[in-house]
Amino acid sequence: MRRPGRRRTHPEALGALVPALLEDLGLEATRTLTRIADRWEAIVGSHAAPHAWPAAIRGKTFEVEVDSSVWVQTLRLQSPEILAKLEAALGPEAPRELWIRIGSRER
């Protein structure tokens, strides 16, 4: 016998709920940023990696900080290749835009 006032729901797989929960908590961007950081040298190359680092994900924009204006220009020129490598590595959750600015790792 069913108690009044209670709805019957169908169970959902936990794996189907996790992405929505991470997004609600603001953790999906952190997960994506961590995946990018793990592959960073392969994405930008061994020459650029010491001068540039992943900073943030805001929506579909990936923010990169660099240590000089030379690297801003260099990565802007390489942005189509960087975005293509991100898409290959991350699939549909890959950022679609790249924002590059001078920053500092000491935060």
ZIMOBEL-V408477 format. One record per residue. SS is DSSP state (H for helix, E for strand, L for the rest). PHI is phi in whole degrees, -180 to 180 (999 if undefined). Layout:
ss;phi
SS;PHI
SS;PHI
//
This chain:
ss;phi
L;999
L;-89
L;-77
L;-66
L;89
L;-107
L;-92
L;-87
L;-124
L;-94
L;-65
L;-115
L;-67
H;-58
H;-60
H;-78
H;-90
H;-60
H;-58
H;-66
H;-64
H;-60
H;-66
H;-60
L;-87
L;77
L;-98
H;-62
H;-64
H;-65
H;-64
H;-64
H;-62
H;-66
H;-63
H;-66
H;-60
H;-64
L;-112
H;-54
H;-62
H;-68
H;-77
H;-103
L;99
H;-70
H;-78
H;-84
H;-53
L;-70
L;-106
E;-139
E;-150
E;-64
E;-112
E;-165
E;-123
E;-128
L;65
L;-104
E;-105
E;-101
E;-101
E;-120
E;-107
E;-130
L;-94
L;-160
H;-66
H;-60
H;-75
H;-59
H;-63
H;-60
H;-71
H;-62
H;-66
H;-92
H;-57
H;-60
H;-69
H;-62
H;-64
H;-65
H;-67
H;-64
H;-65
H;-64
H;-80
H;-111
H;68
H;-64
H;-87
L;-67
L;-66
L;-107
E;-131
E;-123
E;-120
E;-119
E;-145
E;-77
L;-150
L;-138
L;-74
L;-82
L;-124
//
